[in-house]
Amino acid sequence: MPDGPLADEAAAIADLLRPAILRLNRDLRREIRSAAGLSPFQTLILATLENEPGLGVNELALRERIKPPSMSAHVKTLEQAGFLRREEGAHADRRRVRLRVTAEGSRVLQDVKRVRTAWLAKRIALLSQEERDSILHAINPLIKLSEPPVS
């Protein structure tokens, strides 16, 4: 990160943005539990696999930055609930297992998305037009914050 005024401005913005994002995330997490009984991390796993079906446990663990044994435990829980299934032997390496979201997992994930979107839409509707426009303009920069930095 550069020194000087740019670094100071970035730190000031980060100091204001961080608690706002944390509070919003906390409130959205509460909505997940009431929608499907899933943990936020379980919902994240389902969403990742719905967007990229066929990932293995190790790939998923790497992507979500946790250890493979921990990911394996999460996957097992989701599999036992009927939200994920394993597909074995579809690769040259027959030991490799691909993960796929089941129809029930997709349904639950859609329910979670619907509940979260409805909750957020109600909150956004309470804002002024200017505030809604500000949020709309901030969406792309916020998405960029969650992407890996370009070297």
VOPAGU-2260 file (C-alpha; in pm, 1 decimal, decimal comma):
REM VOPAGU-2260
SITE   aa  ch    i         X         Y         Z
SITE  MET   A    0       0,0       0,0       0,0
SITE  PRO   A    1     134,0     344,5     -83,0
SITE  ASP   A    2     233,0     590,7     187,9
SITE  GLY   A    3      97,7     938,3     235,3
SITE  PRO   A    4    -242,8    1091,9     168,3
SITE  LEU   A    5    -376,6     799,3     -38,4
SITE  ALA   A    6    -294,0     553,8     238,9
SITE  ASP   A    7    -451,6     783,7     498,2
SITE  GLU   A    8    -769,1     820,5     288,7
SITE  ALA   A    9    -791,2     444,1     231,4
SITE  ALA   A   10    -750,4     378,9     604,7
SITE  ALA   A   11   -1021,1     634,4     690,2
SITE  ILE   A   12   -1264,5     480,6     440,1
SITE  ALA   A   13   -1183,2     130,8     566,8
SITE  ASP   A   14   -1244,5     240,6     925,9
SITE  LEU   A   15   -1593,3     366,0     832,6
SITE  LEU   A   16   -1681,6      82,0     595,7
SITE  ARG   A   17   -1571,7    -212,8     811,0
SITE  PRO   A   18   -1828,2    -177,3    1091,2
SITE  ALA   A   19   -2108,3    -106,9     841,6
SITE  ILE   A   20   -2028,8    -424,0     647,4
SITE  LEU   A   21   -1993,1    -628,0     966,3
SITE  ARG   A   22   -2333,7    -515,3    1095,6
SITE  LEU   A   23   -2501,5    -580,1     760,6
SITE  ASN   A   24   -2336,0    -921,1     737,4
SITE  ARG   A   25   -2448,3   -1008,5    1091,4
SITE  ASP   A   26   -2808,1    -919,5    1008,1
SITE  LEU   A   27   -2801,9   -1119,1     683,4
SITE  ARG   A   28   -2653,8   -1416,5     868,4
SITE  ARG   A   29   -2948,7   -1412,6    1107,2
SITE  GLU   A   30   -3182,4   -1431,6     809,4
SITE  ILE   A   31   -3004,2   -1744,4     681,3
SITE  ARG   A   32   -3059,5   -1935,3    1002,0
SITE  SER   A   33   -3428,6   -1856,6    1004,8
SITE  ALA   A   34   -3463,8   -1946,2     635,6
SITE  ALA   A   35   -3306,3   -2291,2     625,8
SITE  GLY   A   36   -3124,6   -2376,6     945,5
SITE  LEU   A   37   -2793,3   -2359,3     757,2
SITE  SER   A   38   -2485,7   -2189,3     890,5
SITE  PRO   A   39   -2351,1   -1901,1     682,3
SITE  PHE   A   40   -2050,8   -2114,1     587,8
SITE  GLN   A   41   -2270,9   -2404,4     477,4
SITE  THR   A   42   -2466,1   -2160,9     261,9
SITE  LEU   A   43   -2138,8   -2034,3     114,9
SITE  ILE   A   44   -2031,7   -2389,9      29,8
SITE  LEU   A   45   -2362,9   -2461,7    -144,9
SITE  ALA   A   46   -2346,9   -2133,8    -338,0
SITE  THR   A   47   -1987,3   -2200,1    -446,8
SITE  LEU   A   48   -2074,8   -2549,6    -568,1
SITE  GLU   A   49   -2387,8   -2431,5    -743,2
SITE  ASN   A   50   -2176,6   -2177,1    -934,1
SITE  GLU   A   51   -1890,4   -2422,3    -993,5
SITE  PRO   A   52   -2023,8   -2778,2    -982,5
SITE  GLY   A   53   -1773,4   -3058,7    -972,0
SITE  LEU   A   54   -1514,0   -2908,2    -740,7
SITE  GLY   A   55   -1344,5   -3152,5    -507,4
SITE  VAL   A   56   -1309,1   -3117,3    -131,3
SITE  ASN   A   57    -946,5   -3001,5    -159,2
SITE  GLU   A   58   -1027,9   -2742,2    -426,7
SITE  LEU   A   59   -1318,6   -2616,6    -221,2
SITE  ALA   A   60   -1103,0   -2596,9      92,3
SITE  LEU   A   61    -837,0   -2401,6     -94,5
SITE  ARG   A   62   -1094,0   -2164,8    -241,5
SITE  GLU   A   63   -1256,0   -2099,4      97,9
SITE  ARG   A   64    -920,7   -2086,5     277,9
SITE  ILE   A   65    -976,3   -2365,7     529,5
SITE  LYS   A   66    -800,0   -2696,0     588,0
SITE  PRO   A   67    -924,8   -2996,2     384,1
SITE  PRO   A   68   -1025,7   -3202,9     692,3
SITE  SER   A   69   -1246,7   -2915,5     811,4
SITE  MET   A   70   -1402,0   -2879,8     467,0
SITE  SER   A   71   -1455,6   -3254,2     454,0
SITE  ALA   A   72   -1656,2   -3234,4     778,2
SITE  HIS   A   73   -1873,2   -2953,7     638,1
SITE  VAL   A   74   -1927,9   -3146,5     315,6
SITE  LYS   A   75   -2023,7   -3459,0     511,2
SITE  THR   A   76   -2283,9   -3262,0     708,1
SITE  LEU   A   77   -2432,0   -3115,3     390,0
SITE  GLU   A   78   -2427,9   -3456,5     224,3
SITE  GLN   A   79   -2606,9   -3618,8     519,3
SITE  ALA   A   80   -2870,6   -3343,0     503,9
SITE  GLY   A   81   -2926,2   -3429,1     137,3
SITE  PHE   A   82   -2795,6   -3096,0       3,8
SITE  LEU   A   83   -2480,3   -3231,2    -166,5
SITE  ARG   A   84   -2382,4   -3550,0    -343,9
SITE  ARG   A   85   -2045,7   -3695,9    -433,1
SITE  GLU   A   86   -1965,3   -3822,5    -781,4
SITE  GLU   A   87   -1677,1   -4065,5    -786,7
SITE  GLY   A   88   -1453,7   -4192,1   -1062,2
SITE  ALA   A   89   -1549,1   -3946,6   -1334,4
SITE  HIS   A   90   -1186,1   -3842,8   -1372,8
SITE  ALA   A   91    -859,5   -4008,7   -1471,0
SITE  ASP   A   92    -784,1   -4022,7   -1097,7
SITE  ARG   A   93   -1061,7   -4251,7    -975,1
SITE  ARG   A   94   -1000,1   -4141,0    -615,1
SITE  ARG   A   95   -1103,3   -3785,1    -696,5
SITE  VAL   A   96   -1454,9   -3701,3    -583,9
SITE  ARG   A   97   -1656,4   -3422,9    -743,5
SITE  LEU   A   98   -1922,7   -3243,6    -541,3
SITE  ARG   A   99   -2261,4   -3139,6    -675,5
SITE  VAL   A  100   -2557,0   -2963,5    -518,4
SITE  THR   A  101   -2870,1   -3179,3    -512,1
SITE  ALA   A  102   -3214,6   -3056,1    -616,5
SITE  GLU   A  103   -3299,1   -3016,2    -247,1
SITE  GLY   A  104   -2976,7   -2820,0    -190,4
SITE  SER   A  105   -3065,2   -2588,9    -479,4
SITE  ARG   A  106   -3413,9   -2539,6    -341,1
SITE  VAL   A  107   -3281,3   -2451,9       4,9
SITE  LEU   A  108   -3020,7   -2218,8    -143,7
SITE  GLN   A  109   -3291,7   -2041,3    -346,7
SITE  ASP   A  110   -3498,9   -2006,0     -28,2
SITE  VAL   A  111   -3202,7   -1849,9     151,5
SITE  LYS   A  112   -3142,8   -1609,1    -138,4
SITE  ARG   A  113   -3510,9   -1517,7    -149,8
SITE  VAL   A  114   -3527,7   -1448,0     224,8
SITE  ARG   A  115   -3204,5   -1245,6     223,1
SITE  THR   A  116   -3311,2   -1045,3     -82,6
SITE  ALA   A  117   -3654,1    -972,6      66,0
SITE  TRP   A  118   -3500,1    -859,6     395,9
SITE  LEU   A  119   -3248,6    -637,8     219,4
SITE  ALA   A  120   -3509,9    -498,5     -22,3
SITE  LYS   A  121   -3729,1    -393,1     271,4
SITE  ARG   A  122   -3435,7    -210,4     427,0
SITE  ILE   A  123   -3333,6     -46,3      97,6
SITE  ALA   A  124   -3692,2      69,5      36,0
SITE  LEU   A  125   -3669,4     276,7     355,8
SITE  LEU   A  126   -3382,7     482,3     210,6
SITE  SER   A  127   -3413,3     799,9       9,4
SITE  GLN   A  128   -3370,5     790,9    -368,0
SITE  GLU   A  129   -3031,2     956,3    -328,4
SITE  GLU   A  130   -2921,2     689,9     -79,7
SITE  ARG   A  131   -3044,3     409,9    -307,9
SITE  ASP   A  132   -2854,6     566,1    -599,1
SITE  SER   A  133   -2539,9     583,9    -384,8
SITE  ILE   A  134   -2566,0     215,0    -302,7
SITE  LEU   A  135   -2622,9     128,6    -667,3
SITE  HIS   A  136   -2307,2     319,4    -764,0
SITE  ALA   A  137   -2106,6     152,1    -486,1
SITE  ILE   A  138   -2189,5    -207,0    -585,5
SITE  ASN   A  139   -1911,7    -257,1    -843,0
SITE  PRO   A  140   -1636,1    -110,0    -623,0
SITE  LEU   A  141   -1756,7    -326,2    -332,8
SITE  ILE   A  142   -1743,2    -635,0    -553,5
SITE  LYS   A  143   -1386,2    -543,0    -649,5
SITE  LEU   A  144   -1291,2    -532,1    -281,1
SITE  SER   A  145   -1375,2    -902,1    -248,7
SITE  GLU   A  146   -1172,3   -1005,8    -554,1
SITE  PRO   A  147    -805,6   -1103,1    -532,1
SITE  PRO   A  148    -578,0    -803,1    -592,1
SITE  VAL   A  149    -426,0    -775,3    -937,9
SITE  SER   A  150     -46,3    -767,7    -922,7
